[in-house]
């Protein structure tokens, strides 16, 4: 949510993508697991508020888009 100011969030589930502009503390955006997201386009002085289900663990996140796409593919044996 944009506590102050505004910014954009691009989300991608591997099949489709969409961009949301958050500009009010009354707006929130739920990003479920395995959805690539990029937060950008911050207006000067903007503050982004984040509510998470657990403590941040850097090992829980993909940093390379190609690795994210690979994780979405069905596993074959």
C-alpha positions in Angstrom: 0.0 0.0 0.0 1.1 3.6 -0.6 1.2 5.1 2.8 2.4 8.3 1.2 2.7 9.2 -2.5 2.4 6.7 -5.3 4.3 3.9 -7.1 3.7 1.1 -9.5 3.8 -2.7 -9.0 4.3 -5.0 -12.0 3.2 -8.6 -11.3 3.8 -11.7 -13.5 2.6 -15.3 -12.9 4.6 -16.8 -15.8 1.6 -16.6 -18.2 0.4 -13.0 -17.9 1.5 -9.7 -16.4 -0.2 -6.6 -15.2 0.8 -3.2 -13.7 -1.0 -1.7 -10.7 -0.5 1.9 -9.5 -1.0 2.3 -5.8 -1.7 5.8 -4.7 -3.6 5.6 -1.4 -3.4 4.0 2.0 -6.9 2.7 1.2 -5.5 0.5 -1.6 -3.6 -2.7 -1.1 -2.3 -5.4 -3.4 -2.1 -9.1 -2.4 0.8 -10.8 -4.1 0.6 -14.6 -3.6 3.5 -17.0 -3.6 5.2 -17.7 -7.0 4.2 -14.4 -8.5 7.1 -12.3 -9.8 6.8 -8.7 -8.7 8.7 -5.5 -9.3 8.0 -2.2 -7.3 9.1 0.9 -9.2 8.2 4.4 -10.3 8.1 5.9 -6.8 7.0 9.6 -6.7 9.3 11.7 -4.5 8.6 11.2 -0.8 6.6 8.0 -1.3 6.4 5.4 1.4 5.5 1.8 0.6 3.8 -0.3 3.4 4.2 -4.0 3.4 2.4 -6.6 5.5 3.9 -10.1 5.4 2.8 -13.5 6.7 6.3 -14.2 8.2 9.7 -12.8 8.8 11.8 -12.0 5.8 14.2 -14.7 4.7 16.3 -13.9 1.6 16.5 -17.6 0.7 12.7 -17.7 0.1 12.9 -15.4 -2.9 14.0 -15.8 -6.6 16.3 -13.1 -7.7 16.7 -14.2 -11.3 13.6 -14.2 -13.6 14.7 -17.3 -15.5 15.0 -19.3 -12.3 11.5 -18.1 -11.3 10.1 -19.3 -14.7 11.9 -22.7 -14.2 10.3 -23.1 -10.8 6.8 -22.7 -12.4 7.3 -25.5 -15.0 5.8 -28.9 -14.1 8.4 -31.4 -12.9 8.8 -34.5 -15.0 10.3 -37.8 -13.8 
